[in-house]
Amino acid sequence: MPGISEQEQLEICITRMPWKDIEIGLFLVRTGDGQAIELQVENLARPSMVGQIHIGRIQKYLPSLHAAFVDIADQKKVFLPVKSPDELNYVRRQSKSEGIHGGDEILLQIVADPIKSKDAIGSSDIVFKSADVIAHLGSGESGISRKISGQDRRRLRDFLSACQGENYHLTLRTSAVSLGEEELSGQVEALVEQMEDFQATIGQQALFTVFQPGQPLWMERLMTYPAGQISSITSDLEEVIASFAGERNNDSHTQGSKGCSWTRRADSRLADYAPLFHAYRDEYPLYQLRNLTRLMREISSRTVWLPCGGNIVIEQTEALNVIDINTGKMEAGSGKRDAVLTCNLQAAEEIARQMRLRNLSGIIIIDFINMRDKRDLTRVMEHLSSCCKRDPQGVSLVDVTALGLVEITRQKKYASLKQILSS
């Protein structure tokens, strides 16, 4: 985002707070001047299922949809896209005939939480993740992020050729480009060891067992920021403090719903952030010190005010998100064109920020204040594009319609703030 340089140091806060009738976990990233640029929120009473690995039972297969409905733990159901039996990781098969049949027990991993009336979405691709590497269960072709090219891509391709395995394949994330072979090898070895431990226990586990292979959300988000870009990390949570203090063993264990345990090793890169960490133990709550109640009120509101006096109104529906820009209390005077342009430029920057804070995703329609001069529209679009370039979720500016509506899309990785806080 404009105003946030690559060299500017960021402050990170990891805490929890009461919000209305629930307790929420928070991962906050803000600039040195106190502006929030990312806020990940967890409803601690209803944690995300994403990343969980389940032993489920196929309830029904629908060939016309190329998908199956699968029963998992706690009487929940998962929608599982699948075209062929070869895609499935079978634990126990009930039918000797070919094809996908009800009653078969399989492994699946949750990739999207249930939303309203929709079931959770699963995948047959079982993955284990570190900061820069994804390990996939089963043989296959390893890959590299499409954002890596040239000599770096050739170097990483040679690295993958040297560490290919029979029972797994790898994907290198974009951040892997900055690492040497030794650091990448360490991550691969840790992931392969996790996977081998996991595979060794599968045949002994009962139907509806649940495995939690993922890192906590705060750790996952922290490792997307280079340590050199962070000035401080503060938390008042004992589990976070213990992680940085090294009070836990190198190996931590996860319990399945049927009593299954297997080893999950902490990411070695956490040590890179340890010198930046400060444990907050004062009586005054950390969330109040960081004005998080005020921030939550701001990003939960439909209306966001701009410095010029204008405002943006954000409406979320199940199909798409609509953002409307209004002049509000703005005083245009005789320079109406300049005032409208200023309002739209401020709105473009604030929209990019609000999309990250609220985790808006999918189709987003923006109705800027009408600009008669096409040069002004071009300038606003360029500014919006520049603001969105720093968004890690990936934002695409699609088009401007005949009615002057701006169409953009934003990749979905986490549930929106509205979905998390809704009952």
PEVENTA-V231555 format. One record per pair of residues at least 24 apart in sequence whose C-alpha atoms are under 8 Angstrom apart, sorted by sequence separation. I is the first residue (numbers start at 1). J is the second residue. If there is no record, write none. Layout:
# PEVENTA-V231555
I,J
I,J
This chain:
# PEVENTA-V231555
8,32
168,192
344,368
152,177
344,369
139,165
145,171
148,174
244,270
4,31
139,166
142,169
143,170
144,171
145,172
147,174
244,271
138,166
139,167
140,168
141,169
142,170
143,171
144,172
145,173
146,174
138,167
139,168
140,169
141,170
142,171
143,172
144,173
145,174
148,177
245,274
340,369
137,167
138,168
139,169
144,174
244,274
341,371
137,168
138,169
340,371
136,168
137,169
348,380
352,384
135,168
136,169
244,277
310,343
135,169
136,170
308,342
337,371
349,383
370,404
89,124
135,170
136,171
308,343
312,347
341,376
345,380
348,383
349,384
352,387
356,391
55,91
88,124
134,170
135,171
311,347
344,380
348,384
352,388
368,404
87,124
133,170
134,171
306,343
367,404
368,405
133,171
134,172
241,279
308,346
345,383
349,387
367,405
368,406
61,100
133,172
134,173
307,346
321,360
341,380
345,384
348,387
352,391
366,405
367,406
61,101
79,119
132,172
133,173
306,346
321,361
365,405
366,406
60,101
61,102
78,119
79,120
80,121
81,122
132,173
213,254
306,347
321,362
323,364
325,366
365,406
366,407
60,102
77,119
78,120
79,121
80,122
81,123
82,124
132,174
212,254
320,362
321,363
322,364
323,365
324,366
325,367
326,368
327,369
365,407
58,101
59,102
77,120
78,121
79,122
80,123
132,175
133,176
211,254
212,255
233,276
234,277
235,278
236,279
320,363
321,364
322,365
323,366
324,367
325,368
326,369
364,407
365,408
58,102
59,103
78,122
80,124
131,175
132,176
211,255
212,256
232,276
233,277
234,278
235,279
236,280
306,350
319,363
320,364
321,365
322,366
323,367
324,368
325,369
363,407
364,408
57,102
58,103
211,256
227,272
231,276
232,277
233,278
234,279
235,280
236,281
320,365
322,367
363,408
364,409
57,103
58,104
210,256
211,257
223,269
227,273
230,276
232,278
234,280
363,409
364,410
57,104
58,105
209,256
210,257
223,270
362,409
363,410
57,105
58,106
209,257
210,258
361,409
362,410
56,105
57,106
208,257
209,258
211,260
361,410
362,411
55,105
56,106
208,258
236,286
360,410
361,411
362,412
55,106
56,107
133,184
209,260
213,264
235,286
361,412
55,107
56,108
132,184
206,258
360,412
54,107
55,108
135,188
205,258
359,412
53,107
54,108
133,187
53,108
54,109
132,187
133,188
205,260
299,354
359,414
361,416
53,109
135,191
359,415
360,416
52,109
53,110
130,187
135,192
359,416
360,417
51,109
52,110
137,195
299,357
358,416
359,417
50,109
51,110
299,358
358,417
50,110
51,111
357,417
358,418
49,110
50,111
130,191
201,262
50,112
129,191
49,112
50,113
128,191
49,113
198,262
48,113
197,262
198,263
128,194
197,263
128,195
194,263
194,264
194,265
53,126
190,265
187,267
187,268
128,213
129,214
128,214
131,220
131,223
131,224
105,207
91,202
91,203
300,417
300,418
73,208
72,208
73,209
131,267
73,210
130,267
131,269
57,207
55,206
56,207
57,208
55,207
56,208
55,208
56,209
54,208
55,209
54,209
55,210
54,210
53,210
54,211
52,210
53,211
52,211
53,212
52,212
53,213
51,212
52,213
51,213
52,214
51,214
73,257
27,218
27,221
14,218
12,230
10,229
11,230
14,233
9,229
10,230
11,231
12,232
13,233
14,234
15,235
8,229
9,230
10,231
11,232
12,233
13,234
14,235
15,236
16,237
7,229
9,231
10,232
11,233
12,234
13,235
14,236
15,237
6,229
14,237
17,287
15,286
16,287
15,287
19,293
113,415
115,419
38,353
37,353
39,356
40,357
38,356
39,357
37,356
38,357
39,358
37,357
36,357
2,349
1,349
1,352
1,353
41,417
43,420
42,420
43,421
41,420
2,386
1,386
2,387
1,387
1,388
1,389
1,390
1,391
